[in-house]
Amino acid sequence: MTTSARSSLTCSQRHGPLRCKPILRRSSIVVRGDAHGRADDRRVPLFTVASLGVGMTVSAVRWAIIDKLHARTGVPIPPRNFSKLGRNVTAFNLLIRIHYEHYQFYANMVVALAVAYTCYRVRLGGIWPMSWVDIGFVILEAIFYATSRDTLRNYSVRTAQLLK
């Protein structure tokens, strides 16, 4: 291979993806060999496990802050009669899918976006100067917060109707 042809190759093409991507090399568990001693090169990225942990942490913060805030500001989860769930379990599961899971997403985004914005500002070294990015964060926070209230309200009203 000529020098010019070699220089046109990417690092991954020349050396393999794990040699050129230190984050992958550090964040992967490499399993070599199966039960019969044959070579096996499966990788389980640790960042996948870490993302699950971060997601669960964001959900816990959402529960501790956003859920309580909505309940105190007019969107409580009403009492339900779960003795009527038997014949309505499919409808109840549908309400969870189309309302509550969307609520979880929007409310978790409020938390995640607040953390991301804080990290962004810390990296910049403070709150000033403000820019269009800051306005974008505020607008997205407002949209996610309002949408989370709406989807939680829809979930509460419709499950109350179903289980009363």
KOLRO-484971 format. One record per atom (N, C-alpha, C, O): atom name; residue in three letters; residue number from 1; x, y, z. Coordinates in Angstrom, 1 decimal, padded with zeros to 4 digits, m for minus. Each point is the difference from the previous one (the first is absolute). Layout:
CA,ala,NUM,X,Y,Z
...
END
This chain:
N,met,1,000.9,m001.2,000.0
CA,met,1,m000.9,001.2,000.0
C,met,1,000.9,001.2,000.0
O,met,1,001.0,000.1,000.8
N,thr,2,m001.3,000.9,m001.6
CA,thr,2,000.8,001.2,m000.1
C,thr,2,m000.3,000.9,001.2
O,thr,2,m001.0,m000.2,000.7
N,thr,3,002.0,001.1,m000.5
CA,thr,3,m000.2,000.9,001.1
C,thr,3,m001.2,000.9,m000.1
O,thr,3,m000.7,000.2,001.0
N,ser,4,000.4,000.3,m002.2
CA,ser,4,m001.2,000.8,m000.2
C,ser,4,m001.3,m000.8,000.2
O,ser,4,m000.9,000.6,000.6
N,ala,5,000.9,m001.8,m001.0
CA,ala,5,m001.2,m000.9,000.2
C,ala,5,m000.2,m000.3,001.5
O,ala,5,m001.1,000.0,000.5
N,arg,6,002.3,m000.2,000.2
CA,arg,6,m000.1,m000.3,001.4
C,arg,6,m000.5,001.2,000.8
O,arg,6,m000.7,m000.1,001.0
N,ser,7,001.2,001.3,m001.4
CA,ser,7,m000.4,001.2,000.7
C,ser,7,m001.5,000.4,m000.2
O,ser,7,m000.6,000.7,000.8
N,ser,8,000.0,m001.2,m001.9
CA,ser,8,m001.4,000.2,m000.2
C,ser,8,m000.9,m000.9,000.8
O,ser,8,m001.2,000.3,000.1
N,leu,9,001.7,m001.3,000.5
CA,leu,9,m000.8,m000.9,000.9
C,leu,9,m000.2,000.7,001.4
O,leu,9,000.9,000.7,000.4
N,thr,10,m002.0,m001.0,000.2
CA,thr,10,m000.2,000.5,001.3
C,thr,10,000.7,m000.8,001.0
O,thr,10,000.5,m001.1,m000.3
N,cys,11,m000.3,001.6,001.5
CA,cys,11,000.7,m000.7,001.0
C,cys,11,m000.7,m001.4,000.3
O,cys,11,000.7,m001.0,000.2
N,ser,12,m002.0,001.0,m000.2
CA,ser,12,m000.7,m001.3,000.2
C,ser,12,000.3,m001.0,m001.1
O,ser,12,000.1,m001.2,000.3
N,gln,13,000.0,001.7,m001.5
CA,gln,13,000.3,m000.9,m001.1
C,gln,13,001.4,m000.5,000.1
O,gln,13,000.3,m001.2,m000.4
N,arg,14,000.6,002.0,000.8
CA,arg,14,001.4,m000.4,000.1
C,arg,14,000.3,m001.0,001.2
O,arg,14,000.7,m000.9,m000.1
N,his,15,m001.3,001.3,001.3
CA,his,15,000.4,m000.7,001.2
C,his,15,m001.2,m000.7,000.7
O,his,15,000.3,m000.8,001.0
N,gly,16,m001.5,001.0,m001.4
CA,gly,16,m001.2,m000.7,000.6
C,gly,16,m000.6,001.1,001.0
O,gly,16,000.7,000.9,000.5
N,pro,17,m002.0,m001.1,m000.3
CA,pro,17,m000.8,001.1,000.7
C,pro,17,000.5,000.1,001.5
O,pro,17,m000.1,001.2,000.5
N,leu,18,000.4,m002.2,000.2
CA,leu,18,000.4,000.1,001.4
C,leu,18,001.3,000.7,000.2
O,leu,18,000.2,000.6,001.0
N,arg,19,000.7,m000.8,m001.9
CA,arg,19,001.3,000.7,000.1
C,arg,19,m000.1,001.5,m000.1
O,arg,19,000.8,000.7,000.6
N,cys,20,m001.7,m000.2,m001.5
CA,cys,20,m000.1,001.4,m000.3
C,cys,20,m001.1,000.7,000.9
O,cys,20,000.0,001.2,000.0
N,lys,21,m000.8,m001.9,000.7
CA,lys,21,m001.0,000.6,000.8
C,lys,21,000.2,m000.4,001.4
O,lys,21,m000.5,m001.0,000.5
N,pro,22,001.4,001.7,000.3
CA,pro,22,000.3,m000.3,001.3
C,pro,22,m001.2,m000.1,000.9
O,pro,22,000.0,m000.8,001.0
N,ile,23,m001.1,001.5,m001.2
CA,ile,23,m001.2,000.0,000.8
C,ile,23,m000.6,m001.4,m000.1
O,ile,23,m000.5,m000.6,000.9
N,leu,24,000.5,000.0,m002.2
CA,leu,24,m000.5,m001.3,m000.2
C,leu,24,000.8,m001.1,000.7
O,leu,24,m000.5,m000.9,000.6
N,arg,25,001.8,001.1,m000.7
CA,arg,25,000.9,m001.0,000.6
C,arg,25,m000.2,000.0,001.5
O,arg,25,000.0,m001.0,000.7
N,arg,26,m000.1,002.2,000.0
CA,arg,26,m000.1,000.1,001.4
C,arg,26,m001.4,m000.4,000.5
O,arg,26,m000.1,m000.5,001.1
N,ser,27,m000.9,000.6,m002.0
CA,ser,27,m001.4,m000.2,000.5
C,ser,27,m000.6,m001.3,m000.5
O,ser,27,m001.2,m000.1,m000.1
N,ser,28,002.1,m000.8,m000.3
CA,ser,28,m000.6,m001.3,m000.5
C,ser,28,000.6,m001.2,000.8
O,ser,28,001.1,000.1,000.5
N,ile,29,m002.0,m001.0,m000.3
CA,ile,29,000.5,m001.3,000.6
C,ile,29,000.2,m000.9,m001.2
O,ile,29,m001.0,m000.3,m000.8
N,val,30,002.2,m000.2,000.7
CA,val,30,000.3,m000.9,m001.2
C,val,30,m000.1,m001.4,000.5
O,val,30,000.8,m000.4,000.9
N,val,31,m001.6,m000.4,m001.5
CA,val,31,m000.2,m001.4,000.4
C,val,31,000.8,m000.8,m001.0
O,val,31,m000.4,000.0,m001.2
N,arg,32,001.4,m000.7,001.6
CA,arg,32,000.8,m000.8,m001.0
C,arg,32,m000.1,m001.5,000.4
O,arg,32,000.3,m000.4,001.1
N,gly,33,m000.9,m000.4,m002.0
CA,gly,33,m000.1,m001.4,000.2
C,gly,33,m001.4,m000.4,000.4
O,gly,33,m000.5,000.6,001.0
N,asp,34,m000.1,m001.6,m001.6
CA,asp,34,m001.3,m000.5,000.4
C,asp,34,000.2,m001.3,000.9
O,asp,34,001.2,m000.3,000.3
N,ala,35,m002.2,m000.4,m000.1
CA,ala,35,000.1,m001.2,000.8
C,ala,35,000.9,m001.0,m000.6
O,ala,35,000.5,m000.9,000.8
N,his,36,m000.3,000.9,m002.1
CA,his,36,000.8,m001.0,m000.6
C,his,36,001.4,000.5,m000.3
O,his,36,000.8,m000.7,m000.7
N,gly,37,m000.5,001.9,001.2
CA,gly,37,001.4,000.5,m000.2
C,gly,37,000.2,000.7,m001.3
O,gly,37,001.1,000.4,m000.3
N,arg,38,m002.2,m000.2,m000.5
CA,arg,38,000.2,000.7,m001.3
C,arg,38,000.0,001.5,000.3
O,arg,38,m000.6,000.5,000.9
N,ala,39,001.4,000.1,m001.7
CA,ala,39,000.2,001.5,000.1
C,ala,39,m001.4,000.7,m000.3
O,ala,39,m000.7,m000.4,m000.9
N,asp,40,000.4,001.3,001.8
CA,asp,40,m001.3,000.8,m000.2
C,asp,40,000.4,001.4,000.4
O,asp,40,000.7,000.3,001.0
N,asp,41,m001.2,000.6,m001.8
CA,asp,41,000.3,001.4,000.2
C,asp,41,m001.2,000.9,000.2
O,asp,41,m000.2,001.0,m000.6
N,arg,42,m000.7,m001.4,001.5
CA,arg,42,m001.2,000.7,000.3
C,arg,42,000.3,001.1,001.0
O,arg,42,000.8,m000.2,001.0
N,arg,43,m001.3,001.4,m001.2
CA,arg,43,000.2,001.1,000.9
C,arg,43,m001.3,000.5,000.7
O,arg,43,m001.0,000.1,m000.7
N,val,44,001.0,000.1,001.9
CA,val,44,m001.1,000.5,000.7
C,val,44,000.4,001.4,000.5
O,val,44,000.8,000.1,001.0
N,pro,45,m001.2,000.9,m001.6
CA,pro,45,000.4,001.4,000.4
C,pro,45,m000.5,000.4,001.4
O,pro,45,m001.1,m000.2,000.3
N,leu,46,002.1,000.6,000.5
CA,leu,46,m000.4,000.5,001.3
C,leu,46,m000.9,001.2,000.0
O,leu,46,m000.7,000.3,000.9
N,phe,47,000.9,000.5,m002.0
CA,phe,47,m000.8,001.2,m000.1
C,phe,47,m001.5,m000.3,m000.1
O,phe,47,m000.9,000.8,000.4
N,thr,48,000.5,m002.0,m000.8
CA,thr,48,m001.3,m000.5,m000.1
C,thr,48,m000.6,m000.2,001.4
O,thr,48,m001.0,000.5,000.4
N,val,49,001.8,m001.1,000.4
CA,val,49,m000.3,m000.2,001.4
C,val,49,m000.1,001.3,000.8
O,val,49,m000.9,000.3,000.8
N,ala,50,001.9,000.6,m001.1
CA,ala,50,000.0,001.3,000.6
C,ala,50,m001.2,000.8,m000.4
O,ala,50,m000.6,000.8,000.8
N,ser,51,000.2,m000.9,m002.1
CA,ser,51,m001.2,000.8,m000.4
C,ser,51,m001.3,m000.5,000.7
O,ser,51,m000.8,000.8,000.3
N,leu,52,000.8,m002.1,000.0
CA,leu,52,m001.2,m000.5,000.8
C,leu,52,000.0,000.6,001.4
O,leu,52,m001.0,000.5,000.5
N,gly,53,002.2,m000.4,000.1
CA,gly,53,000.1,000.6,001.3
C,gly,53,m000.3,001.5,000.0
O,gly,53,m000.7,000.5,000.9
N,val,54,001.1,000.2,m001.9
CA,val,54,m000.3,001.4,m000.1
C,val,54,m001.5,000.2,m000.2
O,val,54,m000.6,000.9,000.6
N,gly,55,000.0,m001.7,m001.5
CA,gly,55,m001.4,000.1,m000.2
C,gly,55,m000.8,m000.3,001.2
O,gly,55,m001.0,000.7,000.3
N,met,56,001.4,m001.7,000.5
CA,met,56,m000.7,m000.3,001.3
C,met,56,000.1,001.2,001.0
O,met,56,m000.9,000.3,000.7
N,thr,57,002.1,000.3,m000.7
CA,thr,57,000.3,001.1,000.8
C,thr,57,m000.9,001.2,m000.4
O,thr,57,m000.6,000.7,000.9
N,val,58,000.5,m000.4,m002.2
CA,val,58,m000.8,001.1,m000.4
C,val,58,m001.5,m000.3,000.3
O,val,58,m000.7,000.9,000.4
N,ser,59,000.3,m002.1,m000.5
CA,ser,59,m001.4,m000.4,000.4
C,ser,59,m000.2,000.2,001.5
O,ser,59,m001.1,000.5,000.4
N,ala,60,002.1,m000.8,000.4
CA,ala,60,m000.2,000.2,001.5
C,ala,60,000.0,001.5,000.3
O,ala,60,m000.8,000.4,000.8
N,val,61,001.6,000.4,m001.5
CA,val,61,m000.1,001.5,000.2
C,val,61,m001.3,000.5,m000.4
O,val,61,m000.6,000.9,000.6
N,arg,62,000.1,m001.4,m001.8
CA,arg,62,m001.3,000.4,m000.5
C,arg,62,m001.1,m000.3,001.1
O,arg,62,m000.9,000.8,000.3
N,trp,63,000.9,m002.0,000.2
CA,trp,63,m001.0,m000.4,001.1
C,trp,63,000.1,000.9,001.2
O,trp,63,m001.0,000.5,000.5
N,ala,64,002.2,m000.1,m000.1
CA,ala,64,000.2,000.8,001.2
C,ala,64,m000.3,001.4,m000.2
O,ala,64,m000.4,000.7,000.9
N,ile,65,000.5,m000.2,m002.1
CA,ile,65,m000.2,001.5,m000.3
C,ile,65,m001.3,000.2,m000.8
O,ile,65,m000.9,000.7,000.4
N,ile,66,001.0,m001.2,m001.7
CA,ile,66,m001.1,000.4,m000.9
C,ile,66,m001.3,m000.6,000.4
O,ile,66,m001.0,000.7,000.0
N,asp,67,000.9,m002.0,000.3
CA,asp,67,m001.2,m000.6,000.4
C,asp,67,m000.6,000.7,001.2
O,asp,67,m001.2,000.3,000.0
N,lys,68,002.0,000.1,001.0
CA,lys,68,m000.5,000.7,001.2
C,lys,68,m000.5,001.4,m000.4
O,lys,68,m001.0,000.4,000.5
N,leu,69,001.8,000.2,m001.3
CA,leu,69,m000.4,001.4,m000.5
C,leu,69,m001.4,000.0,m000.7
O,leu,69,m000.8,000.8,000.3
N,his,70,000.6,m001.8,m001.2
CA,his,70,m001.2,m000.1,m000.7
C,his,70,m001.2,m000.3,001.0
O,his,70,m001.1,000.6,m000.1
N,ala,71,001.4,m001.5,001.0
CA,ala,71,m001.1,m000.3,001.0
C,ala,71,m000.4,001.2,000.8
O,ala,71,m001.1,000.2,000.4
N,arg,72,002.1,000.6,000.0
CA,arg,72,m000.3,001.2,000.8
C,arg,72,m000.5,001.2,m000.8
O,arg,72,m000.6,000.9,000.6
N,thr,73,000.7,m000.9,m001.9
CA,thr,73,m000.5,001.1,m000.8
C,thr,73,m001.2,m000.4,m000.9
O,thr,73,m000.2,000.6,m001.0
N,gly,74,m000.5,m001.6,001.5
CA,gly,74,m001.3,m000.2,m000.7
C,gly,74,m000.1,m001.2,m000.9
O,gly,74,m001.0,m000.2,m000.7
N,val,75,002.0,m000.7,000.7
CA,val,75,m000.1,m001.2,m000.9
C,val,75,000.3,m001.2,000.9
O,val,75,001.0,m000.7,m000.2
N,pro,76,m001.9,000.4,001.2
CA,pro,76,000.3,m001.1,000.8
C,pro,76,m000.5,m001.3,m000.7
O,pro,76,m000.8,000.0,m000.9
N,ile,77,001.3,m001.1,001.4
CA,ile,77,m000.5,m001.3,m000.5
C,ile,77,m001.2,m000.3,000.9
O,ile,77,000.1,m000.2,001.2
N,pro,78,m001.3,000.1,m001.8
CA,pro,78,m001.2,m000.2,000.8
C,pro,78,m000.1,m001.4,000.5
O,pro,78,000.7,m001.0,m000.5
N,pro,79,m001.4,000.8,001.6
CA,pro,79,m000.2,m001.4,000.5
C,pro,79,m000.7,m000.8,m001.0
O,pro,79,m000.9,000.5,m000.7
N,arg,80,001.2,m001.8,000.6
CA,arg,80,m000.6,m000.9,m001.0
C,arg,80,m000.5,m001.2,000.7
O,arg,80,000.6,m000.5,001.0
N,asn,81,m001.6,m000.1,m001.6
CA,asn,81,m000.6,m001.3,000.5
C,asn,81,000.6,m001.1,m000.8
O,asn,81,m000.6,m000.3,m001.1
N,phe,82,001.7,m000.3,001.6
CA,phe,82,000.6,m001.1,m000.8
C,phe,82,m000.8,m001.3,000.0
O,phe,82,000.4,m000.9,m000.7
N,ser,83,m001.5,000.9,001.5
CA,ser,83,m000.8,m001.2,m000.1
C,ser,83,m000.7,m000.1,m001.4
O,ser,83,m000.4,m001.1,m000.4
N,lys,84,000.3,002.2,m000.3
CA,lys,84,m000.6,000.0,m001.4
C,lys,84,001.1,m000.2,m001.1
O,lys,84,m000.4,000.0,m001.1
N,leu,85,001.6,m000.3,001.5
CA,leu,85,001.0,m000.1,m001.0
C,leu,85,m000.1,m001.3,m000.8
O,leu,85,000.3,000.0,m001.2
N,gly,86,m000.8,m001.1,001.8
CA,gly,86,m000.1,m001.3,m000.7
C,gly,86,m000.5,000.1,m001.4
O,gly,86,000.7,m000.4,m000.9
N,arg,87,m001.9,001.0,000.7
CA,arg,87,m000.5,000.0,m001.3
C,arg,87,000.5,001.2,m000.9
O,arg,87,m000.2,000.1,m001.2
N,asn,88,001.0,000.8,001.9
CA,asn,88,000.5,001.2,m000.7
C,asn,88,001.5,000.0,m000.1
O,asn,88,000.6,001.0,m000.3
N,val,89,000.1,m002.2,000.5
CA,val,89,001.4,000.0,000.0
C,val,89,000.6,000.4,m001.3
O,val,89,001.0,000.7,000.0
N,thr,90,m001.6,m001.1,m001.1
CA,thr,90,000.6,000.4,m001.3
C,thr,90,m000.2,001.5,m000.3
O,thr,90,001.0,000.6,m000.4
N,ala,91,m002.1,m000.1,000.8
CA,ala,91,m000.2,001.5,m000.1
C,ala,91,001.0,000.8,000.9
O,ala,91,000.5,001.0,m000.4
N,phe,92,m000.3,m001.5,001.6
CA,phe,92,000.9,000.6,000.9
C,phe,92,001.4,000.0,m000.5
O,phe,92,000.7,001.0,000.1
N,asn,93,m000.3,m002.2,m000.6
CA,asn,93,001.4,m000.1,m000.6
C,asn,93,000.1,001.0,m001.2
O,asn,93,001.1,000.6,m000.2
N,leu,94,m002.1,m000.5,m000.6
CA,leu,94,000.0,001.0,m001.1
C,leu,94,000.2,001.4,000.5
O,leu,94,000.8,000.8,m000.6
N,leu,95,m001.5,m000.4,001.7
CA,leu,95,000.1,001.3,000.5
C,leu,95,001.4,000.2,000.6
O,leu,95,000.6,001.1,m000.2
N,ile,96,000.0,m002.1,000.7
CA,ile,96,001.4,000.1,000.5
C,ile,96,000.9,000.3,m001.2
O,ile,96,000.9,000.9,000.0
N,arg,97,m001.1,m001.7,m001.1
CA,arg,97,000.9,000.1,m001.2
C,arg,97,m000.2,001.4,m000.6
O,arg,97,001.0,000.6,m000.4
N,ile,98,m002.2,m000.1,000.2
CA,ile,98,m000.2,001.2,m000.8
C,ile,98,000.1,001.3,000.9
O,ile,98,000.1,001.1,m000.6
N,his,99,m000.2,m001.2,001.9
CA,his,99,000.1,001.2,000.8
C,his,99,001.1,m000.1,001.0
O,his,99,000.9,000.9,000.0
N,tyr,100,m000.8,m001.9,000.9
CA,tyr,100,000.9,000.1,001.1
C,tyr,100,001.5,m000.2,m000.5
O,tyr,100,000.9,000.7,000.5
N,glu,101,m000.7,m001.6,m001.5
CA,glu,101,001.4,m000.1,m000.5
C,glu,101,000.4,001.2,m000.7
O,glu,101,001.2,000.4,000.0
N,his,102,m002.1,000.3,m000.7
CA,his,102,000.4,001.3,m000.6
C,his,102,000.3,001.0,001.1
O,his,102,000.9,000.8,m000.1
N,tyr,103,m001.7,m000.8,001.2
CA,tyr,103,000.2,000.9,001.1
C,tyr,103,001.4,m000.2,000.5
O,tyr,103,000.8,000.9,000.3
N,gln,104,m000.4,m002.2,m000.1
CA,gln,104,001.3,m000.3,000.6
C,gln,104,001.1,000.5,m000.9
O,gln,104,001.0,000.6,000.5
N,phe,105,m001.2,m000.7,m001.8
CA,phe,105,001.0,000.5,m001.0
C,phe,105,000.2,001.5,000.2
O,phe,105,001.1,000.5,000.2
N,tyr,106,m002.3,000.3,m000.3
CA,tyr,106,000.1,001.4,000.0
C,tyr,106,000.5,000.5,001.4
O,tyr,106,000.9,000.9,000.0
N,ala,107,m001.3,m001.5,001.1
CA,ala,107,000.5,000.5,001.3
C,ala,107,001.4,m000.4,000.2
O,ala,107,000.8,000.8,000.6
N,asn,108,m000.4,m002.0,m001.1
CA,asn,108,001.5,m000.3,000.1
C,asn,108,000.8,000.9,m000.8
O,asn,108,001.1,000.3,000.3
N,met,109,m001.6,000.2,m001.5
CA,met,109,000.7,000.9,m000.8
C,met,109,000.2,001.4,000.7
O,met,109,001.0,000.6,m000.1
N,val,110,m002.0,m000.2,000.9
CA,val,110,000.1,001.2,000.9
C,val,110,001.3,m000.2,000.9
O,val,110,000.8,001.0,000.0
N,val,111,m000.7,m002.1,000.6
CA,val,111,001.1,m000.2,000.9
C,val,111,001.3,m000.1,m000.8
O,val,111,001.0,000.6,000.4
N,ala,112,m001.0,m001.4,m001.4
CA,ala,112,001.3,m000.2,m000.8
C,ala,112,000.4,001.3,m000.6
O,ala,112,001.2,000.3,m000.1
N,leu,113,m002.1,000.5,m000.4
CA,leu,113,000.4,001.2,m000.7
C,leu,113,000.5,001.0,001.1
O,leu,113,000.9,000.8,m000.3
N,ala,114,m001.5,m000.8,001.5
CA,ala,114,000.6,000.9,001.0
C,ala,114,001.4,m000.4,000.4
O,ala,114,000.8,000.8,000.2
N,val,115,m000.5,m002.1,m000.1
CA,val,115,001.3,m000.5,000.3
C,val,115,001.0,000.4,m001.2
O,val,115,001.1,000.5,000.3
N,ala,116,m001.6,m000.7,m001.5
CA,ala,116,000.9,000.3,m001.2
C,ala,116,000.3,001.5,000.0
O,ala,116,001.1,000.4,m000.3
N,tyr,117,m002.1,000.4,000.6
CA,tyr,117,000.2,001.5,000.0
C,tyr,117,001.0,000.4,001.0
O,tyr,117,000.8,000.8,m000.2
N,thr,118,m001.0,m001.4,001.4
CA,thr,118,000.9,000.3,001.1
C,thr,118,001.5,m000.4,m000.4
O,thr,118,000.9,000.8,000.3
N,cys,119,m000.8,m001.9,m000.8
CA,cys,119,001.4,m000.5,m000.5
C,cys,119,000.5,001.0,m001.1
O,cys,119,001.2,000.3,000.0
N,tyr,120,m002.0,000.1,m000.9
CA,tyr,120,000.4,000.9,m001.0
C,tyr,120,000.4,001.3,000.6
O,tyr,120,001.1,000.6,m000.4
N,arg,121,m001.8,000.0,001.3
CA,arg,121,000.4,001.2,000.7
C,arg,121,001.2,m000.1,000.8
O,arg,121,000.8,000.9,000.0
N,val,122,m000.6,m002.0,000.7
CA,val,122,001.2,m000.2,000.8
C,val,122,001.2,m000.1,m000.9
O,val,122,001.0,000.6,000.3
N,arg,123,m001.2,m001.2,m001.4
CA,arg,123,001.2,m000.1,m001.0
C,arg,123,000.3,001.3,m000.6
O,arg,123,001.2,000.3,m000.2
N,leu,124,m002.2,000.6,000.0
CA,leu,124,000.3,001.3,m000.5
C,leu,124,000.6,001.0,001.1
O,leu,124,000.5,001.0,m000.3
N,gly,125,m000.6,m001.5,001.6
CA,gly,125,000.5,000.8,001.0
C,gly,125,m000.9,001.0,000.7
O,gly,125,000.5,000.9,000.7
N,gly,126,m001.8,m001.0,m000.9
CA,gly,126,m000.9,000.9,000.7
C,gly,126,m001.3,000.2,m000.9
O,gly,126,m000.2,m000.6,m001.0
N,ile,127,m000.6,001.5,001.5
CA,ile,127,m001.3,000.2,m000.6
C,ile,127,000.1,001.1,m001.1
O,ile,127,m000.9,000.0,m000.9
N,trp,128,001.9,000.8,000.9
CA,trp,128,000.1,001.1,m001.0
C,trp,128,001.1,m000.3,m000.9
O,trp,128,001.0,m000.6,000.4
N,pro,129,m001.0,000.9,m001.6
CA,pro,129,m001.1,000.7,m000.8
C,pro,129,m001.0,m001.0,m000.4
O,pro,129,000.3,m001.2,m000.3
N,met,130,m001.6,001.6,000.2
CA,met,130,m001.1,m000.8,m000.5
C,met,130,000.0,000.1,m001.5
O,met,130,000.5,000.9,m000.6
N,ser,131,m001.1,m002.0,000.0
CA,ser,131,000.0,000.0,m001.5
C,ser,131,m001.4,m000.7,m000.4
O,ser,131,m000.8,m000.3,000.8
N,trp,132,000.7,000.1,m002.1
CA,trp,132,m001.2,m000.6,m000.5
C,trp,132,m000.1,m001.5,000.5
O,trp,132,m001.1,m000.5,000.1
N,val,133,002.2,m000.1,000.3
CA,val,133,m000.1,m001.4,000.5
C,val,133,m000.7,000.1,001.3
O,val,133,m000.8,m001.0,000.3
N,asp,134,001.0,002.0,000.5
CA,asp,134,m000.7,000.1,001.3
C,asp,134,m001.5,000.1,m000.2
O,asp,134,m000.8,m000.5,000.8
N,ile,135,000.4,001.3,m001.8
CA,ile,135,m001.4,000.2,m000.3
C,ile,135,m000.6,m001.3,m000.4
O,ile,135,m001.1,m000.3,000.3
N,gly,136,001.9,m000.5,m001.1
CA,gly,136,m000.5,m001.3,m000.5
C,gly,136,m000.2,m000.9,001.2
O,gly,136,m001.0,m000.7,000.0
N,phe,137,001.9,000.7,000.9
CA,phe,137,m000.2,m000.9,001.2
C,phe,137,m001.3,000.4,000.8
O,phe,137,m000.7,m000.9,000.4
N,val,138,000.5,002.2,m000.2
CA,val,138,m001.2,000.4,000.7
C,val,138,m001.2,m000.4,m000.7
O,val,138,m001.0,m000.4,000.6
N,ile,139,001.0,000.6,m001.9
CA,ile,139,m001.2,m000.3,m000.8
C,ile,139,m000.3,m001.5,000.0
O,ile,139,m001.1,m000.4,000.2
N,leu,140,002.2,m000.4,m000.3
CA,leu,140,m000.2,m001.5,000.0
C,leu,140,m000.5,m000.4,001.4
O,leu,140,m000.9,m000.9,000.1
N,glu,141,001.5,001.5,001.0
CA,glu,141,m000.5,m000.4,001.3
C,glu,141,m001.5,000.3,000.2
O,glu,141,m000.7,m000.8,000.5
N,ala,142,000.3,002.0,m001.0
CA,ala,142,m001.4,000.4,000.1
C,ala,142,m000.9,m001.0,m000.7
O,ala,142,m001.1,m000.4,000.4
N,ile,143,001.5,000.1,m001.6
CA,ile,143,m000.8,m000.9,m000.9
C,ile,143,m000.1,m001.4,000.7
O,ile,143,m001.0,m000.6,000.1
N,phe,144,002.2,000.0,000.3
CA,phe,144,m000.1,m001.3,000.7
C,phe,144,m000.8,000.0,001.3
O,phe,144,m000.7,m000.9,000.3
N,tyr,145,000.9,002.0,000.5
CA,tyr,145,m000.8,000.1,001.2
C,tyr,145,m001.5,000.1,m000.3
O,tyr,145,m000.8,m000.8,000.7
N,ala,146,000.4,001.6,m001.6
CA,ala,146,m001.4,000.2,m000.3
C,ala,146,m000.6,m001.3,m000.6
O,ala,146,m001.1,m000.4,000.3
N,thr,147,001.9,m000.3,m001.1
CA,thr,147,m000.5,m001.3,m000.6
C,thr,147,000.0,m001.0,001.0
O,thr,147,m001.0,m000.9,000.0
N,ser,148,001.9,000.8,001.0
CA,ser,148,m000.1,m001.0,001.0
C,ser,148,m001.3,000.2,000.9
O,ser,148,m000.6,m000.9,000.3
N,arg,149,000.3,002.2,000.0
CA,arg,149,m001.2,000.3,000.7
C,arg,149,m001.3,m000.5,m000.8
O,arg,149,m000.9,m000.6,000.6
N,asp,150,000.9,000.9,m001.8
CA,asp,150,m001.1,m000.4,m000.9
C,asp,150,m000.2,m001.5,000.0
O,asp,150,m001.1,m000.5,000.1
N,thr,151,002.2,m000.2,m000.4
CA,thr,151,m000.1,m001.5,m000.1
C,thr,151,m000.4,m000.6,001.3
O,thr,151,m000.7,m001.0,000.1
N,leu,152,001.3,001.5,001.0
CA,leu,152,m000.4,m000.5,001.4
C,leu,152,m001.5,000.3,000.3
O,leu,152,m000.6,m000.9,000.5
N,arg,153,000.2,002.1,m000.9
CA,arg,153,m001.4,000.3,000.2
C,arg,153,m000.9,m000.9,m000.8
O,arg,153,m001.0,m000.5,000.6
N,asn,154,001.3,000.2,m001.8
CA,asn,154,m000.8,m000.9,m000.8
C,asn,154,000.0,m001.4,000.6
O,asn,154,m001.0,m000.6,000.0
N,tyr,155,002.2,000.2,000.4
CA,tyr,155,000.0,m001.4,000.6
C,tyr,155,m000.8,000.0,001.3
O,tyr,155,m000.8,m001.0,000.2
N,ser,156,000.9,002.0,000.6
CA,ser,156,m000.8,000.0,001.3
C,ser,156,m001.5,000.0,m000.3
O,ser,156,m000.7,m000.8,000.6
N,val,157,000.2,001.7,m001.5
CA,val,157,m001.4,000.1,m000.3
C,val,157,m000.5,m001.3,m000.6
O,val,157,m001.1,m000.5,000.4
N,arg,158,001.8,000.0,m001.3
CA,arg,158,m000.5,m001.2,m000.7
C,arg,158,000.1,m001.3,000.8
O,arg,158,m000.9,m000.8,m000.1
N,thr,159,001.9,000.7,000.9
CA,thr,159,000.0,m001.2,000.9
C,thr,159,m001.0,000.1,001.1
O,thr,159,m000.6,m001.0,000.4
N,ala,160,000.3,002.2,000.1
CA,ala,160,m001.1,000.2,001.0
C,ala,160,m001.3,m000.4,m000.7
O,ala,160,m000.9,m000.6,000.7
N,gln,161,000.6,001.0,m001.9
CA,gln,161,m001.2,m000.3,m000.7
C,gln,161,m000.1,m001.5,m000.2
O,gln,161,m001.1,m000.6,000.2
N,leu,162,002.2,m000.1,m000.5
CA,leu,162,000.0,m001.4,m000.2
C,leu,162,m000.2,m000.8,001.3
O,leu,162,m000.7,m001.1,000.0
N,leu,163,001.2,001.6,001.1
CA,leu,163,000.0,m000.8,001.2
C,leu,163,m000.9,000.5,001.1
O,leu,163,000.2,m000.3,001.2
N,lys,164,m001.2,001.1,m001.6
CA,lys,164,m000.9,000.6,001.1
C,lys,164,m001.1,m001.0,000.3
O,lys,164,m000.9,000.3,000.8
END
